[in-house]
Amino acid sequence: MNSPRHVDRVYQGQATSDGAGVRLVRMLGTAQLPDLDPFLMLDAFGSDQPGDYIAGFPDHPHRGFETVTYMLDGRMRHRDNHGHEGLLGPGSVQWMSAGRGIVHSEMPEQVEGLMRGFQLWLNLPARDKMSAPRYQEYAAEQIPVVTPAAGVQVKVIAGQLGEVKGVIEQPATEPVYLDIQLDSAATITLPLPLGHSAFVHVFQGAAQVDDRRVAAGELAVLGDGDAVQLQGGDGVARLLLVAGRPLREPVARHGPFVMNTQAELVQAFNDYRAGRF
């Protein structure tokens, strides 16, 4: 590792709502940061007020991309029109490839009133956009946790850290998805694949990313390189480190459909209206 990644820019999240009025903060997929190939959106949701989230995300369609739901607190019940049902508890992850089309609901269930987590959208390459939907779901105890340095704990959801491989595999984008906790002043240098788009989202405390301080609620886009240096601040910091291989394909996107051409978008809407999902 001899090519450190620097912070290109730091972005603030934008408060918004989605689904049936779920309040959340959109970190990626905003006017300031519309996308970061292959990433299309990152939403952070977190509240101890049930009214902010209890209406959830009733039935809605997807085609042409993947959603990654990672729960920190609370539960999310998932159902779709293909007969799949799952319940995501604290610390669990669901990586759903919508492929050619799916209609599903995501409904929060209270656990002591608190609901907190993330949903990330990743693009699929043209060759996979019309593939069959599939899921990768793992409970908290199935996700490996490593301590690569003093005061550093890493949950390896996707990618590899040393000899430890994450539970998620996606050959198209070879993603890295790490949940990192840094104690005060703890320091770690983590490898990242050259050429991958990468970002850091701090969701608790503050951390030094390369030579830039990034506070809770901020997202730092990283330049290219094969490693990133992280350092904790005055208290405990928690952050997501996410990276993926860019697809470098044209994107035609509208609402819940992400295709390569406008004609494919029109077809997606026609298929959905005709009940072909």
Residue frames relative to the residue before (quaternion, step in Angstrom):
aa qw qx qy qz dx dy dz
M 1.0000 0.0000 0.0000 0.0000 0.00 0.00 0.00
N 0.1972 0.7984 -0.5433 0.1688 3.55 -0.32 1.21
S 0.6755 0.4300 -0.2945 0.5216 3.58 1.24 0.32
P 0.1361 -0.8412 0.5179 0.0754 3.59 0.21 1.25
R 0.4069 -0.6838 0.5504 0.2527 3.54 -1.16 0.67
H 0.2249 -0.7567 0.6027 0.1165 3.53 -1.00 0.91
V 0.5345 -0.6039 0.4806 0.3445 3.56 -1.26 0.36
D 0.3117 -0.7556 0.5494 0.1734 3.57 -0.69 1.10
R 0.7808 -0.1707 0.1612 0.5790 3.56 0.90 -0.95
V 0.2645 -0.7416 0.5945 0.1629 3.55 -1.19 0.59
Y 0.1447 -0.8044 0.5752 0.0337 3.56 -0.89 1.01
Q 0.3609 -0.6850 0.5903 0.2281 3.53 -1.24 0.65
G 0.4724 -0.6541 0.5049 0.3067 3.56 -1.09 0.67
Q 0.3213 -0.7367 0.5664 0.1822 3.55 -1.28 0.44
A 0.4082 -0.7112 0.5191 0.2411 3.57 -0.75 1.04
T 0.1417 0.7711 -0.6078 0.1260 3.56 -0.94 0.92
S 0.2888 -0.7190 0.5816 0.2476 3.57 -1.28 -0.28
D 0.0723 -0.7833 0.6173 0.0123 3.54 -1.22 0.59
G 0.7287 0.3758 -0.3010 0.4870 3.54 -1.27 0.17
A 0.7495 -0.3183 0.2762 0.5106 3.57 -0.90 -0.98
G 0.7877 -0.3272 0.1524 0.4992 3.56 0.96 0.90
V 0.3236 0.7417 -0.5234 0.2669 3.59 1.14 0.51
R 0.3150 -0.7527 0.5502 0.1777 3.56 -0.77 1.04
L 0.1157 0.7903 -0.5877 0.1290 3.54 -0.85 1.00
V 0.3662 -0.6820 0.5772 0.2601 3.54 -1.38 0.06
R 0.2500 -0.7712 0.5721 0.1243 3.55 -0.70 1.13
M 0.2129 -0.8120 0.5376 0.0797 3.52 -0.53 1.25
L 0.7705 0.0880 -0.0172 0.6311 3.55 1.15 -0.75
G 0.6636 0.4215 -0.3560 0.5052 3.55 -0.92 0.97
T 0.4958 0.6365 -0.4139 0.4216 3.55 1.25 0.60
A 0.6884 -0.4433 0.3524 0.4532 3.58 -1.29 0.03
Q 0.6722 0.4931 -0.2943 0.4673 3.59 1.07 -0.73
L 0.7888 0.0775 -0.0152 0.6096 3.59 1.07 -0.75
P 0.1516 -0.8510 0.4956 0.0847 3.61 0.32 1.24
D 0.7758 -0.1575 0.1223 0.5987 3.59 1.03 -0.75
L 0.1417 -0.7418 0.6455 0.1139 3.54 -1.37 0.09
D 0.3574 -0.7993 0.4409 0.1975 3.54 0.31 1.37
P 0.5704 -0.2375 -0.7833 0.0681 1.63 -1.50 2.07
F 0.4896 0.6827 -0.4237 0.3387 3.62 1.25 0.16
L 0.2517 -0.7985 0.5397 0.0886 3.53 -0.95 1.01
M 0.8043 -0.0690 0.1024 0.5813 3.58 1.04 -0.73
L 0.0088 -0.7447 0.6651 0.0544 3.53 -1.29 0.52
D 0.0716 -0.7813 0.6200 0.0076 3.55 -0.74 1.14
A 0.1579 -0.7482 0.6383 0.0882 3.53 -1.08 0.85
F 0.0173 -0.7956 0.6056 -0.0010 3.57 -0.77 0.99
G 0.2030 0.7807 -0.5680 0.1630 3.54 -0.98 0.82
S 0.2665 0.7534 -0.5614 0.2149 3.56 -0.68 1.09
D 0.2720 -0.7207 0.6032 0.2068 3.55 -1.25 0.48
Q 0.5716 0.5397 -0.3862 0.4825 3.57 1.31 0.41
P 0.3895 -0.7646 0.4540 0.2400 3.63 -0.24 1.20
G 0.6039 0.5845 -0.3572 0.4075 3.59 1.08 -0.62
D 0.6080 0.5724 -0.3492 0.4251 3.57 1.22 -0.42
Y 0.8416 0.1931 -0.0538 0.5015 3.59 1.10 -0.57
I 0.5305 0.7030 -0.4005 0.2528 3.59 1.13 -0.54
A 0.5997 0.5690 -0.3708 0.4233 3.65 1.13 -0.48
G 0.2890 -0.8380 0.4331 0.1628 3.55 1.29 -0.34
F 0.5547 -0.5701 0.4931 0.3523 3.50 -1.33 -0.54
P 0.1894 -0.8066 0.5500 0.1050 3.62 0.06 1.25
D 0.8092 -0.3216 0.1831 0.4563 3.55 -1.35 0.18
H 0.1771 0.7551 -0.6120 0.1550 3.54 -0.87 1.06
P 0.4398 -0.7279 0.4659 0.2442 3.62 -1.06 0.67
H 0.0731 -0.7434 0.6576 0.0979 3.54 -1.41 0.26
R 0.0921 0.7589 -0.6446 0.0058 3.53 -1.27 0.49
G 0.8464 0.3122 -0.1920 0.3864 3.54 -1.19 0.68
F 0.7805 0.2274 -0.1492 0.5628 3.62 1.21 0.07
E 0.4501 -0.6716 0.5235 0.2690 3.54 -1.36 -0.05
T 0.1794 -0.7452 0.6271 0.1387 3.55 -1.22 0.55
V 0.1390 -0.7711 0.6187 0.0582 3.54 -1.04 0.88
T 0.0666 -0.7975 0.5997 -0.0015 3.56 -0.54 1.19
Y 0.0212 -0.7932 0.6069 -0.0460 3.55 -0.70 1.16
M 0.1899 -0.8133 0.5456 0.0691 3.55 -0.54 1.21
L 0.2340 -0.7416 0.6130 0.1396 3.54 -1.06 0.84
D 0.7855 -0.0146 0.0563 0.6161 3.56 0.97 -0.95
G 0.7512 0.3585 -0.2775 0.4799 3.55 -1.20 0.55
R 0.3867 -0.7001 0.5514 0.2372 3.53 -1.36 -0.10
M 0.1337 -0.7589 0.6311 0.0886 3.54 -1.28 0.50
R 0.1998 -0.7830 0.5808 0.0981 3.57 -0.69 1.13
H 0.1544 -0.8027 0.5754 0.0291 3.53 -0.86 1.07
R 0.0600 0.7624 -0.6435 0.0323 3.57 -1.06 0.84
D 0.0541 -0.8038 0.5901 0.0523 3.58 -1.09 0.61
N 0.6399 -0.5633 0.3860 0.3525 3.54 -1.34 0.23
H 0.6082 0.5172 -0.3658 0.4784 3.59 1.27 0.24
G 0.6280 -0.5829 0.3204 0.4040 3.58 1.28 0.21
H 0.5332 0.6220 -0.4206 0.3899 3.58 1.24 0.12
E 0.0238 0.7799 -0.6248 0.0268 3.56 -1.07 0.82
G 0.0739 0.7981 -0.5948 0.0611 3.55 -1.02 0.80
L 0.2238 -0.7464 0.6090 0.1481 3.54 -1.26 0.44
L 0.1925 -0.7906 0.5759 0.0790 3.55 -0.54 1.22
G 0.1604 -0.7984 0.5764 0.0679 3.55 -0.69 1.12
P 0.7520 -0.3671 0.2649 0.4791 3.60 -1.25 -0.06
G 0.8249 0.2165 -0.1820 0.4894 3.56 -0.88 1.01
S 0.5839 0.5939 -0.3759 0.4063 3.60 1.22 -0.05
V 0.2110 -0.7696 0.5923 0.1114 3.55 -1.28 0.38
Q 0.0803 -0.7544 0.6486 0.0614 3.53 -1.19 0.70
W 0.1041 -0.7685 0.6310 0.0221 3.55 -0.82 1.11
M 0.0231 -0.8331 0.5504 -0.0487 3.58 -0.24 1.30
S 0.1748 -0.7444 0.6366 0.1008 3.55 -0.89 0.99
A 0.3171 -0.7824 0.5059 0.1772 3.57 -0.39 1.24
G 0.1583 -0.8236 0.5294 0.1275 3.58 1.09 -0.66
R 0.8567 -0.1582 0.1071 0.4792 3.57 -1.00 -0.87
G 0.7817 -0.3446 0.1657 0.4926 3.57 1.18 -0.11
I 0.0830 0.7693 -0.6261 0.0963 3.51 -1.06 0.88
V 0.1733 -0.7314 0.6459 0.1334 3.56 -1.23 0.54
H 0.1231 0.8181 -0.5483 0.1222 3.56 -0.57 1.10
S 0.2723 -0.7181 0.6113 0.1913 3.52 -1.40 0.20
E 0.1287 -0.7536 0.6411 0.0672 3.52 -1.24 0.64
M 0.0180 0.8428 -0.5313 0.0841 3.55 -0.24 1.29
P 0.3892 -0.7355 0.5059 0.2273 3.60 -0.67 1.08
E 0.1158 -0.7461 0.6502 0.0843 3.51 -1.25 0.61
Q 0.4848 -0.7174 0.4230 0.2672 3.56 -0.77 1.05
V 0.0011 0.7178 -0.6959 -0.0215 3.49 -1.25 0.71
E 0.7998 -0.2098 0.0718 0.5578 3.55 -0.12 1.37
G 0.7049 -0.5241 0.2540 0.4049 3.56 1.05 0.82
L 0.6768 0.5230 -0.2974 0.4242 3.60 1.15 -0.42
M 0.0059 -0.7652 0.6435 -0.0167 3.55 -1.05 0.88
R 0.1722 0.7896 -0.5662 0.1624 3.58 -0.63 1.12
G 0.3704 0.7185 -0.5356 0.2445 3.55 -0.96 0.87
F 0.4271 -0.6850 0.5421 0.2336 3.53 -1.35 -0.27
Q 0.0567 -0.7420 0.6581 0.1148 3.50 -1.31 0.40
L 0.1394 -0.7829 0.6062 0.0135 3.50 -0.84 1.18
W 0.1898 -0.7548 0.6156 0.1237 3.57 -1.05 0.79
L 0.0668 -0.7754 0.6276 0.0196 3.56 -0.98 0.96
N 0.4677 -0.6671 0.5056 0.2838 3.53 -1.05 0.80
L 0.2964 -0.7036 0.6116 0.2077 3.54 -1.31 0.44
P 0.5163 -0.6213 0.4694 0.3564 3.62 -1.05 0.59
A 0.6914 -0.4960 0.3282 0.4101 3.56 -1.20 0.55
R 0.6669 0.5332 -0.3148 0.4145 3.60 0.93 -0.83
D 0.7419 0.4062 -0.2146 0.4885 3.60 1.20 -0.50
K 0.4730 0.7232 -0.4279 0.2649 3.60 1.21 -0.24
M 0.7575 0.3244 -0.1954 0.5318 3.60 1.10 -0.57
S 0.3559 0.7234 -0.5046 0.3090 3.57 1.16 0.60
A 0.6364 -0.5190 0.3976 0.4094 3.57 -1.29 0.25
P 0.5384 -0.6111 0.4589 0.3551 3.63 -1.01 0.69
R 0.0415 0.7956 -0.6040 0.0244 3.57 -1.12 0.64
Y 0.2744 -0.7657 0.5685 0.1234 3.52 -1.28 0.51
Q 0.0586 -0.7056 0.6992 0.0989 3.48 -1.39 0.46
E 0.0474 0.8170 -0.5666 0.0958 3.57 -0.44 1.23
Y 0.0287 0.8078 -0.5853 0.0632 3.55 -0.86 0.98
A 0.4140 -0.6903 0.5433 0.2384 3.54 -1.06 0.87
A 0.7160 -0.4710 0.3014 0.4180 3.57 -1.25 0.43
E 0.7003 0.4879 -0.2897 0.4332 3.59 0.89 -0.89
Q 0.6338 0.5292 -0.3347 0.4540 3.60 1.24 -0.21
I 0.6143 0.5477 -0.3460 0.4505 3.58 1.25 -0.29
P 0.4017 -0.7415 0.4751 0.2514 3.63 -0.59 1.07
V 0.1492 -0.7622 0.6265 0.0657 3.55 -1.12 0.81
V 0.0433 -0.8073 0.5884 -0.0103 3.58 -0.80 1.03
T 0.2484 -0.7295 0.6177 0.1571 3.53 -1.32 0.45
P 0.0991 -0.8615 0.4959 0.0448 3.59 0.23 1.25
A 0.7845 0.0603 -0.0441 0.6156 3.61 1.26 -0.27
A 0.6658 -0.4956 0.3643 0.4224 3.56 -1.24 0.36
G 0.8380 0.1726 -0.1425 0.4977 3.55 -0.88 0.98
V 0.6566 0.4716 -0.3066 0.5024 3.59 1.26 0.26
Q 0.0009 -0.7777 0.6284 -0.0184 3.58 -0.89 0.98
V 0.0714 -0.8125 0.5784 -0.0138 3.56 -0.83 1.03
K 0.2047 -0.7262 0.6449 0.1219 3.55 -0.96 0.99
V 0.2141 -0.8050 0.5466 0.0857 3.56 -0.55 1.21
I 0.1181 -0.8199 0.5596 0.0252 3.56 -0.09 1.32
A 0.7752 -0.0643 0.0570 0.6258 3.57 0.98 -0.86
G 0.6828 0.4350 -0.3553 0.4674 3.55 -1.15 0.65
Q 0.4060 -0.6981 0.5382 0.2410 3.53 -1.28 -0.30
L 0.0589 -0.7655 0.6405 0.0186 3.53 -1.10 0.81
G 0.7938 -0.0551 -0.0201 0.6053 3.55 -0.26 1.26
E 0.7853 -0.2527 0.2204 0.5204 3.55 -0.76 -1.07
V 0.5947 0.5930 -0.3469 0.4174 3.58 1.29 -0.11
K 0.1674 -0.7864 0.5909 0.0657 3.55 -0.80 1.08
G 0.4986 -0.6478 0.4921 0.2992 3.53 -1.10 0.74
V 0.6098 -0.5933 0.3932 0.3485 3.55 -1.26 0.40
I 0.6891 0.4781 -0.2681 0.4741 3.59 1.17 -0.56
E 0.0556 -0.7763 0.6271 0.0315 3.54 -1.08 0.80
Q 0.1114 0.7617 -0.6313 0.0937 3.55 -1.00 0.89
P 0.2742 -0.8184 0.4805 0.1555 3.62 0.00 1.27
A 0.5981 0.6105 -0.3711 0.3630 3.60 1.04 -0.67
T 0.8214 0.1800 -0.0639 0.5374 3.59 0.92 -0.92
E 0.2634 -0.8027 0.4987 0.1935 3.61 1.30 -0.09
P 0.0685 0.8676 -0.4910 0.0390 3.60 0.79 0.98
V 0.2157 -0.6883 0.6737 0.1605 3.47 -1.46 0.43
Y 0.0871 0.7759 -0.6187 0.0877 3.59 -0.84 0.99
L 0.0744 0.8109 -0.5667 0.1259 3.56 -0.30 1.33
D 0.2018 -0.7186 0.6534 0.1262 3.53 -1.11 0.83
I 0.0631 -0.8449 0.5290 -0.0483 3.57 -0.37 1.32
Q 0.1120 -0.7569 0.6402 0.0681 3.55 -1.04 0.88
L 0.0996 -0.7908 0.6038 0.0114 3.54 -0.86 1.08
D 0.3305 -0.7106 0.5828 0.2147 3.55 -0.82 0.97
S 0.7266 -0.4330 0.3005 0.4408 3.55 -1.28 0.30
A 0.8676 0.0464 -0.0932 0.4862 3.57 -0.85 1.14
A 0.4144 0.6922 -0.4902 0.3299 3.63 1.21 0.14
T 0.1482 -0.8025 0.5765 0.0411 3.57 -1.04 0.82
I 0.0621 0.7821 -0.6169 0.0622 3.56 -1.05 0.82
T 0.1697 -0.7325 0.6464 0.1296 3.56 -1.17 0.66
L 0.1104 -0.8248 0.5545 0.0031 3.54 -0.58 1.21
P 0.4487 -0.6941 0.4881 0.2805 3.60 -0.95 0.82
L 0.0397 -0.7603 0.6475 0.0343 3.54 -1.23 0.62
P 0.5332 -0.6390 0.4340 0.3450 3.62 -0.97 0.70
L 0.5032 -0.6306 0.5016 0.3122 3.55 -0.99 0.85
G 0.7970 0.3136 -0.2349 0.4597 3.55 -1.04 0.80
H 0.5634 0.5884 -0.3954 0.4243 3.59 1.21 -0.27
S 0.4249 -0.6129 0.5916 0.3064 3.55 -1.18 0.61
A 0.0115 0.8243 -0.5635 0.0533 3.59 -0.95 0.81
F 0.0168 0.7822 -0.6229 -0.0011 3.53 -1.21 0.60
V 0.2602 -0.7122 0.6287 0.1729 3.51 -1.39 0.36
H 0.0610 -0.7700 0.6341 0.0365 3.56 -0.93 0.93
V 0.2037 -0.7708 0.5957 0.0979 3.58 -0.62 1.17
F 0.0669 -0.8261 0.5593 0.0175 3.59 -0.73 1.04
Q 0.7678 0.1520 -0.1566 0.6023 3.59 1.26 0.13
G 0.8275 0.1480 -0.1301 0.5257 3.57 -0.92 0.91
A 0.4311 -0.6480 0.5378 0.3240 3.54 -1.09 -0.79
A 0.1003 -0.7945 0.5979 0.0350 3.56 -1.16 0.64
Q 0.4042 -0.6535 0.5786 0.2736 3.50 -1.29 0.47
V 0.0827 -0.7769 0.6241 0.0095 3.56 -0.68 1.16
D 0.7624 -0.1047 -0.0187 0.6383 3.53 -0.21 1.34
D 0.7660 -0.3205 0.2279 0.5086 3.65 -0.55 -1.05
R 0.6101 0.5622 -0.3337 0.4477 3.58 1.23 0.37
R 0.3561 -0.7148 0.5594 0.2222 3.58 -0.93 0.90
V 0.0564 -0.7828 0.6197 -0.0040 3.56 -0.84 1.04
A 0.2141 -0.8115 0.5380 0.0785 3.56 -0.62 1.17
A 0.7037 -0.4436 0.3435 0.4359 3.53 -1.34 0.27
G 0.7792 0.2960 -0.2432 0.4961 3.56 -0.93 0.93
E 0.6560 0.4741 -0.3197 0.4927 3.58 1.27 0.19
L 0.2085 -0.7533 0.6139 0.1104 3.54 -1.25 0.58
A 0.1619 -0.7930 0.5846 0.0564 3.56 -0.77 1.09
V 0.2522 -0.7444 0.6018 0.1415 3.57 -0.77 1.07
L 0.2712 -0.7929 0.5323 0.1203 3.56 -0.80 1.06
G 0.4511 -0.6398 0.5493 0.2922 3.53 -1.21 0.60
D 0.6715 -0.5063 0.3446 0.4171 3.56 -1.27 0.06
G 0.2937 0.7143 -0.5981 0.2141 3.53 -1.31 0.47
D 0.4878 -0.6850 0.4578 0.2884 3.57 -1.26 0.02
A 0.7805 0.1878 -0.1382 0.5800 3.60 1.24 0.26
V 0.1425 -0.7599 0.6237 0.1149 3.53 -1.29 0.39
Q 0.2786 -0.7560 0.5722 0.1528 3.57 -1.00 0.88
L 0.0755 -0.7925 0.6052 -0.0088 3.53 -0.91 1.05
Q 0.0099 -0.7891 0.6141 -0.0057 3.55 -1.10 0.75
G 0.4685 -0.6852 0.4874 0.2709 3.53 -0.97 0.88
G 0.4473 -0.6850 0.5111 0.2637 3.55 -1.29 0.39
D 0.8191 -0.2167 0.1681 0.5038 3.55 -1.03 -0.80
G 0.7856 0.1722 -0.0968 0.5864 3.57 1.11 -0.66
V 0.7315 -0.3755 0.3042 0.4810 3.53 -1.27 -0.33
A 0.1263 -0.7789 0.6120 0.0542 3.56 -0.95 0.94
R 0.0767 -0.7643 0.6363 0.0707 3.55 -1.18 0.64
L 0.0453 0.8085 -0.5799 0.0895 3.52 -0.97 0.89
L 0.3523 -0.6689 0.6047 0.2506 3.50 -1.38 0.31
L 0.1060 -0.7348 0.6659 0.0737 3.54 -1.09 0.84
V 0.0193 0.8207 -0.5623 0.0995 3.55 -0.49 1.27
A 0.0759 0.7865 -0.6084 0.0745 3.57 -0.96 0.88
G 0.0487 0.7993 -0.5975 0.0404 3.57 -1.19 0.55
R 0.5327 -0.6272 0.4632 0.3293 3.55 -1.15 0.61
P 0.4378 -0.7042 0.4842 0.2792 3.63 -0.72 0.98
L 0.4180 -0.7063 0.5175 0.2423 3.56 -1.13 0.72
R 0.1448 -0.8290 0.5208 0.1430 3.57 1.16 -0.71
E 0.4603 0.6281 -0.4745 0.4104 3.53 0.88 1.07
P 0.5861 -0.5619 0.4241 0.4012 3.62 -1.14 0.44
V 0.2064 -0.7787 0.5853 0.0921 3.56 -1.08 0.78
A 0.0340 -0.7419 0.6696 0.0049 3.53 -0.92 1.03
R 0.0379 0.8440 -0.5192 0.1292 3.55 -0.34 1.29
H 0.1680 0.7519 -0.6308 0.0925 3.52 -1.05 0.81
G 0.8421 -0.0639 0.0089 0.5354 3.56 -0.66 1.13
P 0.8411 -0.2017 0.1480 0.4796 3.59 -0.80 -1.01
F 0.6495 0.4907 -0.3187 0.4855 3.60 1.25 0.23
V 0.0239 -0.7851 0.6186 -0.0211 3.58 -0.93 0.96
M 0.0814 0.8065 -0.5734 0.1186 3.55 -0.33 1.29
N 0.6008 -0.5802 0.4096 0.3668 3.60 -1.25 -0.27
T 0.7918 0.1740 -0.0888 0.5787 3.59 1.18 -0.51
Q 0.6221 -0.5333 0.4140 0.3965 3.57 -1.27 0.37
A 0.6168 0.5492 -0.3494 0.4426 3.59 1.02 -0.73
E 0.6526 0.5013 -0.3137 0.4738 3.59 1.02 -0.75
L 0.6094 0.5399 -0.3460 0.4663 3.58 1.11 -0.63
V 0.6447 0.5143 -0.3137 0.4705 3.57 0.93 -0.92
Q 0.6500 0.5162 -0.3112 0.4628 3.57 0.98 -0.85
A 0.6188 0.5468 -0.3380 0.4514 3.59 1.05 -0.79
F 0.6698 0.4806 -0.3032 0.4779 3.60 0.88 -0.89
N 0.6501 0.5145 -0.3211 0.4578 3.60 0.96 -0.84
D 0.6560 0.5090 -0.3131 0.4610 3.59 0.96 -0.88
Y 0.6512 0.5200 -0.3173 0.4527 3.57 0.97 -0.86
R 0.6761 0.4951 -0.2939 0.4598 3.58 0.89 -0.95
A 0.6967 0.4640 -0.2622 0.4802 3.58 1.11 -0.71
G 0.5115 -0.6829 0.3986 0.3363 3.60 1.27 0.07
R 0.4401 0.7210 -0.4353 0.3114 3.57 1.19 0.52
F 0.5002 0.6270 -0.4490 0.3937 3.62 1.23 0.31
